[in-house]
Amino acid sequence: MARVEIYTKFTCPYCFRAKRLLDDKGASYEEYEITQIPGKRDEMLERSNGRHTVPQIFIDGRHIGGSDDLYELDRQGGLDPLLQAG
């Protein structure tokens, strides 16, 4: 199974939406709550080329983007193959 990482904030509805899709797919993921874990916000900004909104999602190190990007990838049929890789 692929390594999924998601940078979140506790009260973010888009974060909950993205995690729900990953949960529905049976994907496990590492969640980094950027307001609680020192340095994670800066790490997210660097890895996502300055994107500052949450969530920011990575699958096997590949930057997927945010919640809308994740859902669009799924709609196009590209999410399941990425989740199965790894």
Contacts in CASP RR format, 6 or more apart in sequence:
PFRMAT RR
TARGET T0000
AUTHOR 0000-0000-0000
METHOD contacts of the structure
MODEL  1
MARVEIYTKFTCPYCFRAKRLLDDKGASYEEYEITQIPGKRDEMLERSNG
RHTVPQIFIDGRHIGGSDDLYELDRQGGLDPLLQAG
1 27 0 8 1.000
1 28 0 8 1.000
1 83 0 8 1.000
1 84 0 8 1.000
1 86 0 8 1.000
2 27 0 8 1.000
2 59 0 8 1.000
2 60 0 8 1.000
2 82 0 8 1.000
2 83 0 8 1.000
2 84 0 8 1.000
2 85 0 8 1.000
2 86 0 8 1.000
3 30 0 8 1.000
3 59 0 8 1.000
3 60 0 8 1.000
3 61 0 8 1.000
3 86 0 8 1.000
4 22 0 8 1.000
4 27 0 8 1.000
4 28 0 8 1.000
4 29 0 8 1.000
4 30 0 8 1.000
4 57 0 8 1.000
4 58 0 8 1.000
4 59 0 8 1.000
4 83 0 8 1.000
5 29 0 8 1.000
5 30 0 8 1.000
5 31 0 8 1.000
5 32 0 8 1.000
5 57 0 8 1.000
5 58 0 8 1.000
5 59 0 8 1.000
5 61 0 8 1.000
6 15 0 8 1.000
6 18 0 8 1.000
6 19 0 8 1.000
6 22 0 8 1.000
6 29 0 8 1.000
6 30 0 8 1.000
6 31 0 8 1.000
6 32 0 8 1.000
6 55 0 8 1.000
6 56 0 8 1.000
6 57 0 8 1.000
6 58 0 8 1.000
7 32 0 8 1.000
7 34 0 8 1.000
7 40 0 8 1.000
7 41 0 8 1.000
7 43 0 8 1.000
7 44 0 8 1.000
7 48 0 8 1.000
7 54 0 8 1.000
7 55 0 8 1.000
7 56 0 8 1.000
7 57 0 8 1.000
8 15 0 8 1.000
8 19 0 8 1.000
8 31 0 8 1.000
8 32 0 8 1.000
8 33 0 8 1.000
8 34 0 8 1.000
8 54 0 8 1.000
8 55 0 8 1.000
9 15 0 8 1.000
9 33 0 8 1.000
9 34 0 8 1.000
9 35 0 8 1.000
9 54 0 8 1.000
10 33 0 8 1.000
10 35 0 8 1.000
10 36 0 8 1.000
12 54 0 8 1.000
12 55 0 8 1.000
14 53 0 8 1.000
14 54 0 8 1.000
14 55 0 8 1.000
14 66 0 8 1.000
14 67 0 8 1.000
14 68 0 8 1.000
15 54 0 8 1.000
15 55 0 8 1.000
15 67 0 8 1.000
17 67 0 8 1.000
17 71 0 8 1.000
18 55 0 8 1.000
18 57 0 8 1.000
18 66 0 8 1.000
18 67 0 8 1.000
18 70 0 8 1.000
18 71 0 8 1.000
19 29 0 8 1.000
19 31 0 8 1.000
19 55 0 8 1.000
21 70 0 8 1.000
21 71 0 8 1.000
21 74 0 8 1.000
21 79 0 8 1.000
22 29 0 8 1.000
22 70 0 8 1.000
25 74 0 8 1.000
25 79 0 8 1.000
25 80 0 8 1.000
25 83 0 8 1.000
27 83 0 8 1.000
32 40 0 8 1.000
32 43 0 8 1.000
32 44 0 8 1.000
33 40 0 8 1.000
34 40 0 8 1.000
34 41 0 8 1.000
34 44 0 8 1.000
34 54 0 8 1.000
35 41 0 8 1.000
44 51 0 8 1.000
44 54 0 8 1.000
44 56 0 8 1.000
45 51 0 8 1.000
45 52 0 8 1.000
47 56 0 8 1.000
47 58 0 8 1.000
47 63 0 8 1.000
48 56 0 8 1.000
48 63 0 8 1.000
48 65 0 8 1.000
49 63 0 8 1.000
51 65 0 8 1.000
51 66 0 8 1.000
53 66 0 8 1.000
54 66 0 8 1.000
55 65 0 8 1.000
55 66 0 8 1.000
55 67 0 8 1.000
56 63 0 8 1.000
56 65 0 8 1.000
56 66 0 8 1.000
57 63 0 8 1.000
57 64 0 8 1.000
57 65 0 8 1.000
57 66 0 8 1.000
57 67 0 8 1.000
57 69 0 8 1.000
57 70 0 8 1.000
58 64 0 8 1.000
59 82 0 8 1.000
59 83 0 8 1.000
60 82 0 8 1.000
60 85 0 8 1.000
60 86 0 8 1.000
62 82 0 8 1.000
64 70 0 8 1.000
64 73 0 8 1.000
64 82 0 8 1.000
70 79 0 8 1.000
73 79 0 8 1.000
73 82 0 8 1.000
74 80 0 8 1.000
END
